[in-house]
Amino acid sequence: MADLTGKVAFITGAAHGQGRAVALALAKEGVNILAFDVAKDLPYPAYSFGSSDELTSLQHDIEALGARCLPIKGDVRRDTDVRDAVEQVMAAFGRIDILFNNAGICAYGLAHELTEEEWDSMLDINLKGAWLVARRVIPVMIQQQSGVIINNSSIAGLRGMNRLSHYAASKWGLVGLTKSWAIELAPYHIRVNSIHPTGVNTPMNDGLAALEGTTTQAIAERSAGNLLPVPWVEPEDVSAMVLYLVSDGARYVTGAQFVLDAGLLTR
């Protein structure tokens, strides 16, 4: 892998889970991090999100690795929050080389029983939020004539899933954005790919289990059906895939979907 020292990554949903793991993995390679997170609980879904304390501890962990971290509280649904974050990262670092569109939510519900507010929340965070962030970051990358965008989708972005129609719709939408942006941005040497994990061992599983009145193991088994005998993959597995996609080893990879599903889609 090429030397990533001094590059800058904008990571949404960075306080915990997959975003935190990717931030730390990149920091170990010398990448400076803009850690963007709402850092508060939201009305929907009614489980715990990343916190201000987690965002602060992430900054300490990254700086202990020798990289710099700019922690910013903000909501991907608010263009003013995103605009201000981009302005801050440009003032601090002068560039953005990597965008990891990771912020997302998940919740269960039959399509005909979802409220309009639940539908809108899912699509606004998972899909519109990715577009709002990229809309502010892409001009920076065009000016640089370089960059890598990774959209964190899901196996639900490649198949239908019971009681997850709004979640699947948002994740399929990320595939459309990925493929379209790859075409639009290729002339500027900007690559765009999506990743598609099966269930990942993150705090989201605990939240879903609490909402469903079951266990994290049951949540994992409900959606997984993995070919390999594992209930989920680890955040570090996601990080390894991201590290490959931002490296020169993937310099001709764009518009593609990378599956990390322990064999689920072979079922």
C-alpha positions as CSV (number, residue, x, y, z in Angstrom):
1,M,0.0,0.0,0.0
2,A,1.2,3.5,-0.8
3,D,2.2,5.9,1.9
4,L,-0.9,7.7,3.2
5,T,1.0,10.0,5.6
6,G,-0.4,13.5,5.6
7,K,-3.6,12.7,3.7
8,V,-6.9,13.8,5.2
9,A,-10.1,11.8,5.6
10,F,-13.6,13.1,6.3
11,I,-15.5,10.4,8.2
12,T,-19.1,10.7,9.1
13,G,-20.6,8.8,12.0
14,A,-17.1,8.6,13.4
15,A,-17.7,8.5,17.2
16,H,-18.2,4.7,17.4
17,G,-18.7,1.5,15.5
18,Q,-17.5,1.3,11.9
19,G,-16.6,5.0,11.6
20,R,-14.4,4.9,14.7
21,A,-12.6,1.7,13.5
22,V,-11.9,3.2,10.1
23,A,-10.7,6.5,11.6
24,L,-8.2,4.6,13.8
25,A,-7.1,2.4,11.0
26,L,-6.4,5.4,8.7
27,A,-4.7,7.3,11.6
28,K,-2.3,4.4,12.0
29,E,-1.3,5.0,8.4
30,G,-0.6,8.7,9.1
31,V,-3.9,10.0,7.8
32,N,-5.3,13.1,9.6
33,I,-9.0,12.8,10.4
34,L,-12.0,15.0,10.4
35,A,-14.3,13.1,12.8
36,F,-17.9,14.2,12.1
37,D,-20.7,12.9,14.3
38,V,-24.1,14.0,15.5
39,A,-22.9,13.0,19.0
40,K,-26.4,12.9,20.5
41,D,-29.4,10.6,20.5
42,L,-32.1,11.2,18.0
43,P,-35.9,10.6,18.3
44,Y,-35.7,7.8,15.6
45,P,-34.4,5.2,16.0
46,A,-34.7,5.3,19.8
47,Y,-31.3,3.8,20.7
48,S,-28.0,5.4,21.7
49,F,-25.9,7.1,19.1
50,G,-22.3,8.2,19.4
51,S,-21.6,10.7,22.2
52,S,-19.5,13.8,22.7
53,D,-17.3,11.8,25.1
54,E,-16.7,9.1,22.4
55,L,-15.8,11.8,19.9
56,T,-13.3,13.3,22.4
57,S,-11.8,10.0,23.2
58,L,-11.4,9.3,19.5
59,Q,-9.5,12.5,19.2
60,H,-7.1,11.4,22.0
61,D,-6.7,7.9,20.5
62,I,-5.9,9.3,17.0
63,E,-3.4,11.8,18.4
64,A,-1.7,9.1,20.4
65,L,-1.1,7.4,17.1
66,G,0.7,10.5,15.8
67,A,-2.0,11.8,13.5
68,R,-4.1,14.9,13.9
69,C,-7.9,14.8,14.5
70,L,-10.5,17.5,14.2
71,P,-13.7,16.4,16.0
72,I,-16.8,18.2,14.9
73,K,-20.4,17.7,16.1
74,G,-22.8,18.0,13.3
75,D,-25.8,16.4,11.5
76,V,-25.4,15.1,8.0
77,R,-29.0,16.2,7.3
78,R,-28.0,19.9,7.9
79,D,-26.2,21.5,5.0
80,T,-24.9,24.3,7.2
81,D,-23.3,21.8,9.5
82,V,-21.6,20.1,6.6
83,R,-20.5,23.3,5.0
84,D,-19.0,24.5,8.3
85,A,-17.2,21.2,8.7
86,V,-15.6,21.4,5.3
87,E,-14.6,25.0,5.9
88,Q,-12.9,23.9,9.2
89,V,-11.1,21.0,7.7
90,M,-9.8,23.1,4.8
91,A,-8.6,25.8,7.3
92,A,-6.9,23.1,9.4
93,F,-5.5,20.8,6.7
94,G,-6.0,22.5,3.3
95,R,-7.3,19.3,1.6
96,I,-9.6,16.3,1.7
97,D,-8.3,13.1,0.2
98,I,-10.8,10.6,1.5
99,L,-14.5,10.7,2.2
100,F,-16.0,7.8,4.1
101,N,-19.8,8.3,4.0
102,N,-20.6,6.1,7.0
103,A,-23.3,7.9,9.1
104,G,-26.4,5.8,9.1
105,I,-29.3,4.3,11.1
106,C,-31.3,1.1,11.0
107,A,-34.7,0.1,12.4
108,Y,-37.3,-2.5,11.7
109,G,-40.8,-2.0,10.5
110,L,-43.3,-3.4,7.9
111,A,-43.5,-1.0,4.9
112,H,-47.2,-0.4,5.3
113,E,-46.9,0.3,9.0
114,L,-44.0,2.8,8.8
115,T,-44.8,6.4,9.5
116,E,-43.8,9.1,7.1
117,E,-41.5,10.5,9.7
118,E,-39.7,7.1,10.1
119,W,-39.4,6.8,6.3
120,D,-38.0,10.3,6.0
121,S,-35.5,9.9,8.9
122,M,-34.1,6.7,7.3
123,L,-33.7,8.2,3.8
124,D,-32.6,11.6,5.1
125,I,-29.7,10.2,7.2
126,N,-28.6,7.2,5.1
127,L,-29.0,8.6,1.6
128,K,-29.6,12.3,1.5
129,G,-26.9,12.8,4.2
130,A,-24.3,11.1,2.0
131,W,-25.3,13.3,-0.9
132,L,-25.1,16.5,1.2
133,V,-21.7,15.7,2.5
134,A,-20.3,14.6,-0.9
135,R,-21.8,17.8,-2.5
136,R,-19.5,19.9,-0.3
137,V,-16.5,17.6,-0.5
138,I,-16.5,16.9,-4.3
139,P,-15.5,20.5,-5.3
140,V,-12.5,20.2,-3.1
141,M,-11.5,16.9,-4.7
142,I,-12.1,18.3,-8.2
143,Q,-9.8,21.2,-7.4
144,Q,-7.1,18.8,-6.2
145,Q,-7.7,16.5,-9.2
146,S,-7.7,13.5,-6.8
147,G,-9.7,11.8,-4.1
148,V,-11.5,8.6,-3.0
149,I,-15.1,8.4,-1.9
150,I,-16.4,5.3,-0.1
151,N,-20.1,4.9,0.6
152,N,-20.9,2.5,3.4
153,S,-23.9,0.6,2.1
154,S,-24.9,-2.9,3.3
155,I,-25.9,-6.3,2.0
156,A,-29.4,-4.7,2.2
157,G,-28.2,-2.5,-0.7
158,L,-28.0,-5.7,-2.9
159,R,-31.0,-7.7,-1.8
160,G,-34.4,-7.2,-0.2
161,M,-34.8,-7.7,3.6
162,N,-37.9,-8.4,5.7
163,R,-39.1,-5.4,7.8
164,L,-36.3,-3.3,6.4
165,S,-37.7,-1.8,3.2
166,H,-36.9,1.8,4.1
167,Y,-33.4,0.7,5.2
168,A,-32.9,-1.3,2.0
169,A,-34.2,1.6,-0.2
170,S,-31.6,3.9,1.4
171,K,-28.8,1.5,0.9
172,W,-29.8,0.7,-2.7
173,G,-29.8,4.4,-3.3
174,L,-26.2,4.6,-2.2
175,V,-25.3,2.1,-5.0
176,G,-26.9,4.5,-7.5
177,L,-25.0,7.4,-6.2
178,T,-21.8,5.4,-6.2
179,K,-22.1,4.4,-9.9
180,S,-23.2,7.8,-11.0
181,W,-20.5,9.7,-9.2
182,A,-17.9,7.3,-10.5
183,I,-18.9,8.3,-14.0
184,E,-19.1,12.0,-13.3
185,L,-15.8,12.2,-11.3
186,A,-13.5,9.9,-13.2
187,P,-12.2,12.8,-15.4
188,Y,-10.9,14.4,-12.2
189,H,-9.1,11.2,-11.0
190,I,-11.7,10.7,-8.2
191,R,-12.7,7.2,-7.5
192,V,-16.0,6.2,-5.9
193,N,-16.9,2.7,-4.5
194,S,-19.4,1.3,-2.1
195,I,-18.9,-1.4,0.5
196,H,-21.6,-3.9,1.6
197,P,-21.1,-5.6,5.0
198,T,-23.3,-8.2,6.5
199,G,-24.1,-7.5,10.2
200,V,-21.2,-5.8,11.9
201,N,-20.4,-6.1,15.6
202,T,-21.2,-2.5,16.7
203,P,-23.3,-0.7,19.3
204,M,-26.1,-0.5,16.8
205,N,-26.8,-4.2,17.4
206,D,-27.4,-3.5,21.1
207,G,-29.8,-0.7,20.2
208,L,-31.8,-2.8,17.8
209,A,-31.9,-5.7,20.3
210,A,-33.3,-3.4,22.9
211,L,-36.0,-2.0,20.5
212,E,-36.9,-5.5,19.4
213,G,-36.9,-7.0,22.9
214,T,-34.3,-9.7,22.0
215,T,-30.6,-10.3,22.1
216,T,-27.8,-9.0,19.9
217,Q,-27.1,-12.6,18.8
218,A,-30.7,-12.9,17.6
219,I,-30.5,-9.6,15.7
220,A,-27.3,-10.8,14.0
221,E,-28.8,-14.2,13.1
222,R,-32.1,-12.6,11.8
223,S,-30.4,-10.8,9.0
224,A,-27.3,-12.8,8.5
225,G,-27.6,-16.4,7.4
226,N,-23.9,-16.3,6.7
227,L,-22.3,-19.2,4.9
228,L,-19.3,-18.9,7.2
229,P,-20.2,-19.9,10.8
230,V,-20.0,-16.4,12.2
231,P,-22.9,-14.2,13.5
232,W,-21.3,-11.0,12.2
233,V,-18.0,-9.4,11.0
234,E,-15.9,-7.0,13.1
235,P,-15.5,-3.3,12.5
236,E,-11.8,-4.0,11.8
237,D,-12.8,-6.2,8.8
238,V,-14.6,-3.2,7.4
239,S,-11.5,-1.0,8.0
240,A,-9.3,-3.5,6.1
241,M,-11.5,-3.1,3.1
242,V,-11.5,0.7,3.3
243,L,-7.7,0.7,3.6
244,Y,-7.5,-1.3,0.4
245,L,-9.9,1.0,-1.5
246,V,-8.0,4.2,-0.5
247,S,-4.7,2.7,-1.5
248,D,-2.8,2.8,-4.8
249,G,-3.5,-0.9,-5.0
250,A,-7.0,0.1,-6.0
251,R,-6.0,3.0,-8.2
252,Y,-8.1,1.7,-11.1
253,V,-11.1,0.5,-9.0
254,T,-14.2,2.7,-9.3
255,G,-17.9,2.4,-9.5
256,A,-17.7,-1.1,-7.9
257,Q,-19.5,-2.8,-5.0
258,F,-17.4,-4.6,-2.5
259,V,-19.1,-7.3,-0.5
260,L,-18.1,-8.3,3.0
261,D,-20.8,-10.8,3.9
262,A,-19.3,-14.1,5.1
263,G,-21.0,-15.7,2.2
264,L,-24.5,-14.4,2.9
265,L,-25.4,-13.5,-0.7
266,T,-24.6,-17.0,-1.9
267,R,-27.7,-18.2,-0.1
